[in-house]
Amino acid sequence: MTARQAPASEPAPLLAISTIVRPSSIAIIGASARANSVSRTVLHNLTDNGYPGTIYLVGRKSGEMAGHPVLRSVAELPDELDLAVLAVPAAAVPETLAGLAGRAAGAVCFASGFAETGAAGQAVQTRLGEIARTTGPRLLGPNCLGFFNYVDGVHVKMAPMERQRLMPRDRGPAVAVAAQSGSLAAHVVGSLAERGVPVAYSVTTGNEADLGLADCIDFFSQEPLIGSIALYAEQVRDPRRFLASVAAARGAGKTVTILHPGRSAASRAATQSHTGALSGDHEVISTVLSAAGVAVAQTLEELIDLAELLRRFPDPRPGGLVSINGSGAAGVLVQDHCDQLGLPLSEFSLDSHEALAGQLPEYLPVHNPLDLGTGLAVDPGIVPAAVGTAIADPGTGSVLVTLPYLRQETMRSVLEGYIAETGPHGARVPAIFSVAEEDRPLWADTAELARRSGVVVNRSPERAVRALARLSEARRIARRRIRRPRATALPLGPGSGPLPEWRAKQLLRGAGIAVPEGALATDGDEAVTLAGRLGYPVAVKAQAAALTHKSDLSAVALGLADASAVRSGYEQVTGMAAAARPDLHLDGVLVEEMAGAGVEMMIGARRDPDWGPVLLVGLGGIWIESLRDVRLLPLDLEPADIASELTRLRGAALLTGTRGHAAVDLTAVAAIAARVADLMLSNPRITEVDLNPVIAGPDGATAVDALIITGEAADD
């Protein structure tokens, strides 16, 4: 740990994180002799863990604390200090940080009372960021818990803690943790350590007035010991910078897992279109991050499990799960979990089937889930034999072994055989070893053997299946093909806000998206003339930019079969619109041919102001409000992959043919979705597109209703 000068090619934040977590000198500002003071706690945490660098103390009074002299002022500190720990109240932080300019490379601030308290606190926090980025030192925090460097034994934490173990440098690849919550980071690190997973660093970033998660990712990316990065992010303050850091980490061979809260309906604000209402912030962020190669955890358990799995299996091969069980009941439960989570079970190849038939007693059938039954009691070697056969099968993507609690000698023997079979396959086939009675500790020698050998042990089969399902989903997303979008610039005209439906459909038709034939009429006679030209029956809809939900106002008349019905329909829809919105000026009515029968779907896109545009496909029409059965996707997918995503809807049976109904033309639906994606990419002023319903039949798909919302020019 030595202070370093930044080479011209090394960004300042990266050097700052490196210097903060590996300091050769530390000054604790705000030293107090009180027994439970933050400064004394930080000092004891450093010295108790054998920090080898130089420690300085600065307090109000000169003297001595725990054998270290206390200086009266930061002016007495050396000029080239690596880290300043600000153990001062929130009100003193700005002045203290400014006083360290040119003297300290980095600083850690524990104090709370900034942006989390409101506008006044936010203003002070903004000032801290300005100080840190202009004059320095670069700042970690405020409102953070500190950091742990398990490689060098540097632990800067404001709470008392036990002596920590150093991570041997030959134990890699290790996990690195960065979180905006100190307590959550401690939970993740503690859980991983208990499993014997090596953790190299744990950095808490708090309010991120200056340095944040992206800076931590950049540092972790350049650390050879680190293989897996686990993140907890309540807010990503600079999405583009964050995504660039993730891309660098992935390029360096690091896996990244993130937990981002905010999935509840209370945390989302619906907008005026279905697309906006169904693509809340959490869904958008998850879609973008998944497309960037990040494994997105839905729970804290998944964050821990995925970080461990991806550290051990960073490059898993495709395929289904093989479930090997000590009882038929366990296999049935595992299969239930797999069905619920969408994790497919693999089919044994003919060679595997024959090999397993030779390993199992004659009375046990060979299928997946594989029930070892009483054969386990007769010959414990049946477990590793079955595991080896399953892993050798090219269709196997992961393996879960679920066993009863065995006696000590048998358990160790089974685990030794399991290690022998799984070890040679390295990172290709994720395997989890699960033992029943999760509240009963494993035999000590078995647990130690598992930790020493890097075996992933998960005592809950349900939790293990969830982790493997999430890993399989991340792997599937990573394999999706990326297409080159087709440039399709639209003449949107001036202004912003929703376009009237008739104008939106003109633009869509010009972009190659099928819409019903129709035109705008400004009086009843013109409506009748248009209907006669189109052929009956027709639909009549009142038209104005502000009428985004015409059916709610009864401003739509469908299935009009003759001239009299069209004339009456014209009066009806214009009258209803006028009654509901007396201030509204109508463009006229849209007279259209009626679409044929089919399944009602929706295709939309939304431009998130922070994360950019995403595509949304799913069931529409009458289904959308009740089922919310949609898939959120990146814009650059091949149509074939969009069609594949449609088959993953809960209501996919409506699309693939059921109860005598023909399958819909998913190729046509996917083609419309791809064209909508192209429109978003080519027209940065479009903020939302909402096609609902799109009528999908066996021989094509047509956008029956359309909403396009524009804004000011966006910088994508």
Sequence and secondary structure as in RCSB ss.txt:
>XXXX:A:sequence
MTARQAPASEPAPLLAISTIVRPSSIAIIGASARANSVSRTVLHNLTDNGYPGTIYLVGRKSGEMAGHPVLRSVA
ELPDELDLAVLAVPAAAVPETLAGLAGRAAGAVCFASGFAETGAAGQAVQTRLGEIARTTGPRLLGPNCLGFFNY
VDGVHVKMAPMERQRLMPRDRGPAVAVAAQSGSLAAHVVGSLAERGVPVAYSVTTGNEADLGLADCIDFFSQEPL
IGSIALYAEQVRDPRRFLASVAAARGAGKTVTILHPGRSAASRAATQSHTGALSGDHEVISTVLSAAGVAVAQTL
EELIDLAELLRRFPDPRPGGLVSINGSGAAGVLVQDHCDQLGLPLSEFSLDSHEALAGQLPEYLPVHNPLDLGTG
LAVDPGIVPAAVGTAIADPGTGSVLVTLPYLRQETMRSVLEGYIAETGPHGARVPAIFSVAEEDRPLWADTAELA
RRSGVVVNRSPERAVRALARLSEARRIARRRIRRPRATALPLGPGSGPLPEWRAKQLLRGAGIAVPEGALATDGD
EAVTLAGRLGYPVAVKAQAAALTHKSDLSAVALGLADASAVRSGYEQVTGMAAAARPDLHLDGVLVEEMAGAGVE
MMIGARRDPDWGPVLLVGLGGIWIESLRDVRLLPLDLEPADIASELTRLRGAALLTGTRGHAAVDLTAVAAIAAR
VADLMLSNPRITEVDLNPVIAGPDGATAVDALIITGEAADD
>XXXX:A:secstr
       TTS HHHHHHHHHHS SEEEEEEE   TT HHHHHHHHHHHTT  SEEEEEESS EEETTEEEES GG
GS SSEEEEEE S GGGHHHHHHHTTTTEEEEEE    SGGG HHHHHHHHHHHHHHHHTS EEE SS  EEEET
TTTEEEESS         GGG SEEEEEES HHHHHHHHHHHHHTT  EEEEEE TT SS  HHHHHHHHHT TT
EEEEEEE S  S HHHHHHHHHHHHHTT EEEEE    SGGG    SSHHHHHS HHHHHHHHHHHTT EEESSH
HHHHHHHHHHHH SS    EEEEEESSHHHHHHHHHHHHHHT  B    HHHHHHHHHHS TTS   SSEE TTH
HHH TTHHHHHHHHHHHSTTEEEEEEEE    HHHHHHHHHHHHHHHGGGTTSS EEEEES TTS   HHHHHHH
HHHT  B S HHHHHHHHHHHHHHHHHHTS B           SS EE  HHHHHHHHHHTT     EEEESSHH
HHHHHHHHH SSEEEEEE TT S GGGGT EEEEE SHHHHHHHHHHHHHHHHHH TT    EEEEEE   S EE
EEEEEEEETTTEEEEEEEE GGGHHHH  EEEE TTB HHHHHHHHTTSTTTHHHH  TT     HHHHHHHHHH
HHHHHHH TTEEEEEEEEEEEETTEEEE SEEEEE S    
